[in-house]
Amino acid sequence: MKRKASAVWQGGLQDGKGSISTDSGVLKETQYSFSTRFADGIGTNPEELIAAAHAGCFSMALSAELGKAGITPERIGTTATVTLDKDGGGFTITAVHLDVAVKIPGGDKAAFDKATADAKAGCPVSKVLNATTTMDAKLET
């Protein structure tokens, strides 16, 4: 499986603007700029897209791990927070924190803990990021 996305940037770093598109069409010339990345401008930015990808990937990985234990969750909610830090002359994504809430009526805490740890380690987006990934996982029964 291969997926594609593209970006176009016009102008200088701080006064320029860009757009991001995906082959699926979900993002179509979606605006991004210096202000959407480092201030509160309207639009998206690469770190926000990485956070969305990580939250989505982790939620699916956790569903798969729970399924291996014979558990079907009613709901998995994941929020990923990406940290971008200044690193010498540039910037680096240094950390991702996952906040996870899972509703499993009558859920087994030990099986839940194993599944969340395995999902965190096995999620393809977790594996590709060269950042520390931390997690708070809450089981709702």
VOVONU-227239 format. One line per field, with one value per atom (N, C-alpha, C): x, y, z; atom name; residue in three letters. Coordinates in Angstrom, 1 decimal. Atoms other than C-alpha are relative to their C-alpha. Layout:
# residues N
x = [X | ...]
y = [Y | ...]
z = [Z | ...]
site = [CA | ...]
code = [ALA | ...]
# end
This chain:
# residues 141
x = [0.8 | 0.0 | 0.9 | -0.7 | 1.2 | -1.0 | 0.9 | -0.5 | 0.8 | -0.6 | 0.3 | -0.6 | 0.5 | 0.0 | 1.0 | -0.9 | 1.5 | -0.2 | 0.1 | 2.3 | 0.6 | -0.5 | 2.9 | 0.3 | -0.3 | 4.7 | 0.4 | -0.3 | 4.9 | 0.5 | -0.5 | 7.1 | 1.0 | -1.0 | 9.4 | -0.6 | 0.4 | 9.2 | -1.1 | 1.0 | 7.3 | -1.1 | 1.0 | 5.4 | -0.7 | 0.5 | 4.7 | -1.2 | 1.2 | 1.8 | 0.1 | 0.0 | 1.2 | -1.4 | 1.2 | -1.4 | 0.4 | -0.2 | -1.6 | -1.2 | 1.1 | -3.6 | 0.3 | -0.2 | -4.1 | -0.7 | 0.6 | -4.9 | -1.5 | 1.4 | -8.1 | -1.0 | 0.8 | -9.3 | -0.6 | 0.4 | -10.0 | 0.6 | -0.6 | -7.5 | 0.2 | -0.1 | -7.7 | 0.4 | -0.5 | -5.5 | -0.3 | 0.2 | -5.8 | 1.1 | -0.9 | -4.1 | 0.9 | -0.9 | -1.0 | 1.0 | -0.9 | 1.5 | 0.8 | -0.8 | 4.0 | -0.9 | 0.9 | 1.2 | -0.8 | 0.8 | -0.7 | 0.9 | -1.0 | 2.5 | 0.5 | -0.6 | 3.9 | -0.8 | 0.9 | 1.0 | -1.4 | 1.4 | -2.8 | -0.7 | 0.6 | -3.4 | -1.0 | 1.0 | -6.3 | 0.6 | -0.5 | -5.4 | 0.7 | -0.6 | -3.4 | 1.5 | -1.5 | 0.3 | 0.4 | -0.5 | 2.5 | -0.1 | 0.0 | 2.6 | -1.5 | 1.4 | -1.2 | -0.4 | 0.3 | -1.4 | 0.6 | -0.7 | 1.1 | -0.8 | 0.8 | -1.0 | -1.2 | 1.2 | -4.1 | 0.3 | -0.4 | -2.3 | 0.3 | -0.4 | -0.9 | -1.2 | 1.2 | -4.3 | -0.8 | 0.8 | -6.0 | 0.6 | -0.8 | -3.3 | 0.0 | 0.0 | -3.1 | -1.3 | 1.3 | -6.8 | -0.3 | 0.2 | -6.9 | 0.9 | -0.9 | -3.9 | -0.5 | 0.5 | -5.5 | -1.2 | 1.1 | -8.7 | 0.5 | -0.6 | -6.6 | 0.5 | -0.6 | -4.8 | -1.1 | 1.1 | -8.0 | -0.7 | 0.6 | -9.5 | 0.8 | -0.8 | -6.6 | -0.3 | 0.4 | -7.7 | -1.5 | 1.4 | -11.3 | -0.9 | 0.7 | -12.4 | -0.4 | 0.5 | -14.5 | -0.3 | 0.3 | -14.4 | -1.2 | 1.2 | -17.5 | 0.5 | -0.5 | -15.4 | 1.4 | -1.4 | -11.7 | 0.1 | -0.2 | -11.0 | 1.5 | -1.4 | -7.4 | 0.3 | -0.5 | -5.9 | 1.6 | -1.5 | -2.2 | 0.4 | -0.5 | -0.3 | 1.5 | -1.4 | 2.9 | 0.7 | -0.8 | 5.7 | 1.1 | -1.0 | 7.9 | 0.9 | -1.0 | 11.1 | 1.0 | -1.1 | 13.8 | 1.2 | -1.2 | 16.9 | 1.1 | -1.1 | 20.0 | -0.6 | 0.5 | 19.2 | -1.3 | 1.3 | 15.9 | -0.9 | 1.0 | 13.1 | 0.0 | 0.2 | 12.5 | -1.3 | 1.1 | 9.4 | 0.7 | -0.7 | 10.7 | -0.9 | 0.9 | 7.6 | -1.4 | 1.4 | 4.1 | -0.6 | 0.7 | 1.7 | -1.4 | 1.3 | -1.3 | -0.9 | 1.1 | -4.4 | -1.1 | 0.9 | -6.6 | -1.1 | 1.1 | -10.0 | -0.8 | 0.6 | -11.6 | -1.1 | 1.2 | -15.1 | -0.1 | 0.2 | -15.3 | -0.8 | 0.9 | -18.3 | 0.5 | -0.5 | -17.0 | 1.4 | -1.3 | -13.5 | 1.0 | -1.0 | -10.5 | 1.2 | -1.1 | -7.8 | 1.3 | -1.3 | -4.9 | 0.1 | 0.0 | -5.9 | 0.1 | 0.0 | -6.5 | 1.4 | -1.4 | -3.0 | 0.9 | -0.9 | -1.3 | -0.3 | 0.4 | -3.3 | 0.5 | -0.4 | -2.5 | 1.5 | -1.4 | 1.2 | 0.4 | -0.3 | 1.3 | -0.4 | 0.4 | -0.6 | 0.9 | -0.9 | 1.7 | 1.3 | -1.3 | 4.8 | -0.2 | 0.2 | 3.2 | -0.6 | 0.6 | 1.4 | 1.1 | -0.9 | 3.1 | 0.5 | -0.4 | 3.1 | 0.9 | -0.9 | 4.6 | 1.5 | -1.3 | 7.4 | 0.8 | -0.7 | 8.2 | 0.5 | -0.4 | 8.5 | 1.2 | -1.2 | 11.9 | -0.2 | 0.4 | 10.3 | -0.4 | 0.5 | 9.5 | -1.5 | 1.5 | 5.9 | -0.4 | 0.5 | 4.2 | -1.5 | 1.5 | 0.6 | -0.6 | 0.9 | -2.1 | -1.2 | 1.1 | -4.7 | -1.0 | 1.0 | -8.0 | -1.1 | 1.0 | -10.4 | -1.3 | 1.4 | -14.1 | -0.8 | 0.8 | -16.3 | -1.4]
y = [-1.2 | 0.0 | 1.2 | -1.3 | 3.5 | 1.1 | -1.2 | 6.8 | 1.2 | -1.2 | 10.2 | 1.2 | -1.4 | 13.8 | 0.9 | -1.0 | 16.9 | 1.4 | -1.4 | 20.4 | 0.9 | -1.0 | 23.6 | 1.2 | -1.2 | 26.6 | 1.1 | -1.2 | 30.1 | 1.1 | -1.2 | 32.9 | -0.4 | 0.2 | 33.3 | -0.7 | 0.8 | 31.4 | 0.7 | -0.7 | 34.1 | 0.6 | -0.7 | 35.9 | -0.9 | 0.9 | 32.9 | -0.7 | 0.8 | 30.5 | -1.3 | 1.3 | 27.0 | -0.7 | 0.9 | 24.3 | -1.4 | 1.5 | 20.6 | -0.7 | 0.8 | 18.1 | -1.5 | 1.5 | 14.3 | -0.6 | 0.7 | 11.9 | -0.4 | 0.4 | 10.9 | 1.2 | -1.2 | 14.5 | 0.5 | -0.5 | 14.8 | 1.3 | -1.3 | 17.6 | 0.5 | -0.5 | 19.7 | 1.5 | -1.3 | 22.7 | 0.7 | -0.5 | 23.1 | 0.9 | -1.1 | 26.3 | -0.3 | -0.1 | 26.4 | 1.1 | -1.1 | 29.1 | 0.1 | -0.2 | 30.3 | 0.3 | -0.3 | 31.7 | -1.2 | 1.2 | 28.4 | -1.0 | 1.0 | 26.6 | 0.6 | -0.5 | 29.0 | 1.1 | -1.0 | 31.3 | -0.6 | 0.4 | 31.1 | 0.3 | -0.3 | 31.5 | -1.1 | 0.9 | 29.8 | -0.9 | 1.0 | 26.6 | -1.1 | 1.1 | 23.5 | 0.2 | 0.0 | 22.7 | -1.5 | 1.3 | 19.6 | -0.7 | 0.7 | 18.9 | -0.4 | 0.3 | 19.0 | -1.2 | 1.2 | 16.5 | -1.3 | 1.2 | 14.2 | -0.4 | 0.4 | 14.4 | -0.7 | 0.7 | 13.5 | -1.4 | 1.3 | 10.6 | -0.9 | 0.9 | 9.3 | -0.4 | 0.4 | 9.5 | -1.0 | 0.9 | 7.7 | -1.4 | 1.2 | 5.1 | -0.8 | 0.6 | 4.4 | -0.6 | 0.5 | 4.1 | -1.4 | 1.3 | 1.4 | -1.1 | 1.0 | -0.4 | -0.5 | 0.5 | -0.5 | -0.9 | 0.9 | -1.9 | -1.4 | 1.3 | -4.6 | -0.8 | 0.7 | -5.4 | -0.5 | 0.4 | -5.5 | -1.2 | 1.1 | -7.8 | -1.3 | 1.2 | -10.2 | -0.6 | 0.5 | -10.5 | -0.3 | 0.3 | -11.1 | 1.1 | -1.2 | -7.6 | 0.9 | -1.0 | -5.3 | 1.3 | -1.3 | -1.7 | 0.6 | -0.8 | 0.4 | 1.3 | -1.2 | 3.5 | 0.2 | -0.3 | 4.5 | 1.5 | -1.4 | 8.2 | 0.3 | -0.3 | 9.3 | 1.5 | -1.3 | 12.8 | -0.1 | 0.0 | 13.1 | 1.5 | -1.3 | 16.2 | -0.1 | 0.0 | 16.8 | 1.2 | -1.1 | 18.9 | 0.3 | -0.5 | 20.9 | 0.9 | -0.8 | 22.3 | 0.5 | -0.6 | 24.6 | -0.9 | 0.9 | 22.5 | 0.6 | -0.6 | 24.5 | 1.0 | -0.9 | 26.2 | -0.3 | 0.4 | 24.4 | -0.4 | 0.5 | 22.6 | -1.6 | 1.5 | 18.9 | -0.3 | 0.6 | 17.0 | -0.9 | 0.7 | 15.8 | -0.9 | 0.8 | 14.3 | -0.1 | 0.1 | 13.0 | -0.6 | 0.5 | 12.5 | -0.5 | 0.6 | 10.2 | 0.0 | 0.1 | 10.8 | -0.9 | 1.0 | 7.7 | -0.3 | 0.5 | 6.9 | -1.0 | 1.1 | 3.6 | -0.5 | 0.6 | 2.4 | -1.4 | 1.4 | -1.3 | -0.5 | 0.4 | -2.3 | -1.3 | 1.2 | -4.8 | -0.4 | 0.3 | -4.4 | -0.5 | 0.6 | -6.3 | 1.0 | -1.0 | -3.8 | -0.5 | 0.6 | -6.1 | -0.2 | 0.2 | -7.0 | 1.4 | -1.3 | -3.3 | 0.6 | -0.5 | -2.3 | -0.6 | 0.7 | -4.9 | 0.5 | -0.4 | -3.9 | 1.4 | -1.4 | -0.2 | 0.1 | 0.0 | -0.9 | -0.6 | 0.6 | -3.2 | 0.9 | -0.9 | -0.7 | 1.2 | -1.1 | 2.1 | -0.4 | 0.5 | 0.0 | -0.4 | 0.5 | -1.4 | 0.9 | -1.0 | 1.6 | 0.4 | -0.4 | 2.3 | 1.5 | -1.4 | 6.1 | 0.1 | -0.1 | 5.6 | -0.4 | 0.5 | 3.6 | 0.9 | -0.9 | 6.2 | 1.3 | -1.2 | 9.1 | -0.2 | 0.0 | 9.8 | 0.9 | -0.8 | 11.2 | -0.9 | 0.7 | 10.2 | 0.0 | 0.1 | 8.9 | -0.4 | 0.3 | 9.0 | -0.2 | 0.3 | 7.9 | 0.0 | 0.2 | 8.3 | -0.7 | 0.8 | 5.6 | -0.3 | 0.1 | 5.5 | -1.0 | 1.0 | 2.5 | 0.4 | -0.3 | 3.4 | -1.3 | 1.2 | 0.5 | 0.2]
z = [0.0 | 0.0 | 0.0 | 0.0 | -0.8 | -0.1 | 0.0 | -0.1 | -0.4 | 0.5 | -1.6 | 0.6 | -0.3 | -0.5 | -0.6 | 0.6 | -2.0 | 0.7 | -0.6 | -0.9 | -1.1 | 0.8 | -2.8 | 0.9 | -0.8 | -1.2 | -0.9 | 0.9 | -2.7 | 0.9 | -0.7 | -1.3 | 1.1 | -1.0 | 1.6 | 1.2 | -1.1 | 4.9 | 0.8 | -0.9 | 7.0 | -0.8 | 0.7 | 4.3 | -1.1 | 1.0 | 2.0 | 0.5 | -0.4 | 1.9 | -0.8 | 0.7 | 0.9 | 0.0 | -0.1 | 0.3 | 0.0 | -0.2 | 1.1 | -0.6 | 0.6 | -0.9 | 0.1 | 0.0 | -0.7 | -1.2 | 1.2 | -3.5 | 0.3 | -0.3 | -1.7 | -0.1 | 0.1 | -1.9 | 1.3 | -1.3 | 1.8 | 0.3 | -0.1 | 1.8 | -1.5 | 1.4 | -1.4 | 0.1 | -0.1 | -1.5 | 1.3 | -1.4 | 2.3 | 0.4 | -0.2 | 3.3 | 1.3 | -1.2 | 5.6 | -0.2 | 0.1 | 6.4 | 1.2 | -1.2 | 8.9 | 1.2 | -1.2 | 11.1 | 0.4 | -0.4 | 11.0 | 0.7 | -0.6 | 12.1 | 1.4 | -1.2 | 14.7 | 0.7 | -0.7 | 15.7 | -0.1 | 0.0 | 15.6 | -1.3 | 1.3 | 11.9 | -0.3 | 0.4 | 10.2 | -1.1 | 0.9 | 8.4 | 0.8 | -0.6 | 9.1 | 0.1 | 0.0 | 9.6 | 0.0 | 0.0 | 9.3 | 1.3 | -1.3 | 13.0 | 0.4 | -0.3 | 13.3 | -0.8 | 0.9 | 10.4 | 0.6 | -0.6 | 12.1 | 1.3 | -1.2 | 15.4 | -0.4 | 0.5 | 13.4 | -0.4 | 0.5 | 11.7 | 1.2 | -1.1 | 15.0 | 0.9 | -0.7 | 16.8 | -0.7 | 0.8 | 14.0 | 0.0 | 0.1 | 13.6 | 1.4 | -1.4 | 17.4 | 0.3 | -0.3 | 17.7 | -0.7 | 0.7 | 15.0 | 0.5 | -0.6 | 16.4 | 1.3 | -1.3 | 19.8 | -0.2 | 0.4 | 18.3 | -0.4 | 0.4 | 16.7 | 1.2 | -1.1 | 19.9 | 1.0 | -0.8 | 21.9 | -0.6 | 0.7 | 19.2 | 0.2 | -0.2 | 19.7 | 1.4 | -1.4 | 23.4 | 0.1 | 0.0 | 22.3 | 0.5 | -0.5 | 23.3 | -1.1 | 1.0 | 21.2 | 0.7 | -0.8 | 22.5 | -0.6 | 0.4 | 22.4 | -0.7 | 0.5 | 21.8 | 0.4 | -0.3 | 21.5 | -0.4 | 0.3 | 21.8 | 0.3 | -0.2 | 21.2 | -0.4 | 0.4 | 21.2 | 0.1 | 0.1 | 20.1 | 0.0 | -0.1 | 21.1 | -0.4 | 0.5 | 19.1 | 0.5 | -0.5 | 20.5 | -1.0 | 1.0 | 18.1 | 0.8 | -0.8 | 19.8 | -1.0 | 0.7 | 18.5 | 0.2 | -0.1 | 17.8 | -0.9 | 0.7 | 16.9 | -1.0 | 1.0 | 13.6 | -0.6 | 0.5 | 13.0 | 1.1 | -0.9 | 14.6 | -0.1 | -0.1 | 15.7 | 0.7 | -0.8 | 16.7 | 1.0 | -1.1 | 20.1 | 0.7 | -0.8 | 21.6 | -0.5 | 0.3 | 21.1 | 1.3 | -1.2 | 24.0 | -0.5 | 0.4 | 23.5 | 1.3 | -1.0 | 25.7 | -0.6 | 0.5 | 25.3 | 1.0 | -0.8 | 26.7 | -0.8 | 0.7 | 25.9 | 0.8 | -0.7 | 26.8 | -0.4 | 0.1 | 27.3 | 1.2 | -1.1 | 29.4 | 0.6 | -0.7 | 32.0 | -0.4 | 0.5 | 30.7 | 1.0 | -0.8 | 32.0 | 0.0 | -0.1 | 33.2 | -0.4 | 0.4 | 32.7 | -1.5 | 1.5 | 29.1 | -0.6 | 0.5 | 28.5 | 0.0 | -0.1 | 29.8 | -1.0 | 0.9 | 27.7 | -1.5 | 1.3 | 24.6 | -0.3 | 0.2 | 25.0 | -0.2 | 0.1 | 25.5 | -1.4 | 1.2 | 22.5 | -1.2 | 1.1 | 20.3 | -0.1 | 0.0 | 21.3 | -0.7 | 0.6 | 20.3 | -1.4 | 1.3 | 17.2 | -1.0 | 0.9 | 15.7 | -1.1 | 1.0 | 12.3 | 0.1 | -0.1 | 12.9 | 1.2 | -1.2 | 16.4 | -0.5 | 0.4 | 14.7 | -0.9 | 1.0 | 12.0 | 0.7 | -0.6 | 14.4 | 0.9 | -0.9 | 16.0 | 1.1 | -1.2 | 19.1 | 1.1 | -1.2 | 22.6 | 0.0 | -0.1 | 22.8 | 1.4 | -1.3 | 26.1 | -0.1 | 0.1 | 26.9 | 1.4 | -1.1 | 29.5 | -0.5 | 0.5 | 29.0 | 1.1 | -1.0 | 30.8 | -0.5 | 0.3 | 30.8 | 0.6 | -0.5 | 31.1 | -0.1 | 0.0 | 32.1 | 0.0]
site = [N | CA | C | N | CA | C | N | CA | C | N | CA | C | N | CA | C | N | CA | C | N | CA | C | N | CA | C | N | CA | C | N | CA | C | N | CA | C | N | CA | C | N | CA | C | N | CA | C | N | CA | C | N | CA | C | N | CA | C | N | CA | C | N | CA | C | N | CA | C | N | CA | C | N | CA | C | N | CA | C | N | CA | C | N | CA | C | N | CA | C | N | CA | C | N | CA | C | N | CA | C | N | CA | C | N | CA | C | N | CA | C | N | CA | C | N | CA | C | N | CA | C | N | CA | C | N | CA | C | N | CA | C | N | CA | C | N | CA | C | N | CA | C | N | CA | C | N | CA | C | N | CA | C | N | CA | C | N | CA | C | N | CA | C | N | CA | C | N | CA | C | N | CA | C | N | CA | C | N | CA | C | N | CA | C | N | CA | C | N | CA | C | N | CA | C | N | CA | C | N | CA | C | N | CA | C | N | CA | C | N | CA | C | N | CA | C | N | CA | C | N | CA | C | N | CA | C | N | CA | C | N | CA | C | N | CA | C | N | CA | C | N | CA | C | N | CA | C | N | CA | C | N | CA | C | N | CA | C | N | CA | C | N | CA | C | N | CA | C | N | CA | C | N | CA | C | N | CA | C | N | CA | C | N | CA | C | N | CA | C | N | CA | C | N | CA | C | N | CA | C | N | CA | C | N | CA | C | N | CA | C | N | CA | C | N | CA | C | N | CA | C | N | CA | C | N | CA | C | N | CA | C | N | CA | C | N | CA | C | N | CA | C | N | CA | C | N | CA | C | N | CA | C | N | CA | C | N | CA | C | N | CA | C | N | CA | C | N | CA | C | N | CA | C | N | CA | C | N | CA | C | N | CA | C | N | CA | C | N | CA | C | N | CA | C | N | CA | C | N | CA | C | N | CA | C | N | CA | C | N | CA | C | N | CA | C | N | CA | C | N | CA | C | N | CA | C | N | CA | C | N | CA | C | N | CA | C | N | CA | C | N | CA | C | N | CA | C | N | CA | C | N | CA | C | N | CA | C | N | CA | C | N | CA | C | N | CA | C | N | CA | C | N | CA | C | N | CA | C | N | CA | C | N | CA | C | N | CA | C | N | CA | C]
code = [MET | MET | MET | LYS | LYS | LYS | ARG | ARG | ARG | LYS | LYS | LYS | ALA | ALA | ALA | SER | SER | SER | ALA | ALA | ALA | VAL | VAL | VAL | TRP | TRP | TRP | GLN | GLN | GLN | GLY | GLY | GLY | GLY | GLY | GLY | LEU | LEU | LEU | GLN | GLN | GLN | ASP | ASP | ASP | GLY | GLY | GLY | LYS | LYS | LYS | GLY | GLY | GLY | SER | SER | SER | ILE | ILE | ILE | SER | SER | SER | THR | THR | THR | ASP | ASP | ASP | SER | SER | SER | GLY | GLY | GLY | VAL | VAL | VAL | LEU | LEU | LEU | LYS | LYS | LYS | GLU | GLU | GLU | THR | THR | THR | GLN | GLN | GLN | TYR | TYR | TYR | SER | SER | SER | PHE | PHE | PHE | SER | SER | SER | THR | THR | THR | ARG | ARG | ARG | PHE | PHE | PHE | ALA | ALA | ALA | ASP | ASP | ASP | GLY | GLY | GLY | ILE | ILE | ILE | GLY | GLY | GLY | THR | THR | THR | ASN | ASN | ASN | PRO | PRO | PRO | GLU | GLU | GLU | GLU | GLU | GLU | LEU | LEU | LEU | ILE | ILE | ILE | ALA | ALA | ALA | ALA | ALA | ALA | ALA | ALA | ALA | HIS | HIS | HIS | ALA | ALA | ALA | GLY | GLY | GLY | CYS | CYS | CYS | PHE | PHE | PHE | SER | SER | SER | MET | MET | MET | ALA | ALA | ALA | LEU | LEU | LEU | SER | SER | SER | ALA | ALA | ALA | GLU | GLU | GLU | LEU | LEU | LEU | GLY | GLY | GLY | LYS | LYS | LYS | ALA | ALA | ALA | GLY | GLY | GLY | ILE | ILE | ILE | THR | THR | THR | PRO | PRO | PRO | GLU | GLU | GLU | ARG | ARG | ARG | ILE | ILE | ILE | GLY | GLY | GLY | THR | THR | THR | THR | THR | THR | ALA | ALA | ALA | THR | THR | THR | VAL | VAL | VAL | THR | THR | THR | LEU | LEU | LEU | ASP | ASP | ASP | LYS | LYS | LYS | ASP | ASP | ASP | GLY | GLY | GLY | GLY | GLY | GLY | GLY | GLY | GLY | PHE | PHE | PHE | THR | THR | THR | ILE | ILE | ILE | THR | THR | THR | ALA | ALA | ALA | VAL | VAL | VAL | HIS | HIS | HIS | LEU | LEU | LEU | ASP | ASP | ASP | VAL | VAL | VAL | ALA | ALA | ALA | VAL | VAL | VAL | LYS | LYS | LYS | ILE | ILE | ILE | PRO | PRO | PRO | GLY | GLY | GLY | GLY | GLY | GLY | ASP | ASP | ASP | LYS | LYS | LYS | ALA | ALA | ALA | ALA | ALA | ALA | PHE | PHE | PHE | ASP | ASP | ASP | LYS | LYS | LYS | ALA | ALA | ALA | THR | THR | THR | ALA | ALA | ALA | ASP | ASP | ASP | ALA | ALA | ALA | LYS | LYS | LYS | ALA | ALA | ALA | GLY | GLY | GLY | CYS | CYS | CYS | PRO | PRO | PRO | VAL | VAL | VAL | SER | SER | SER | LYS | LYS | LYS | VAL | VAL | VAL | LEU | LEU | LEU | ASN | ASN | ASN | ALA | ALA | ALA | THR | THR | THR | THR | THR | THR | THR | THR | THR | MET | MET | MET | ASP | ASP | ASP | ALA | ALA | ALA | LYS | LYS | LYS | LEU | LEU | LEU | GLU | GLU | GLU | THR | THR | THR]
# end
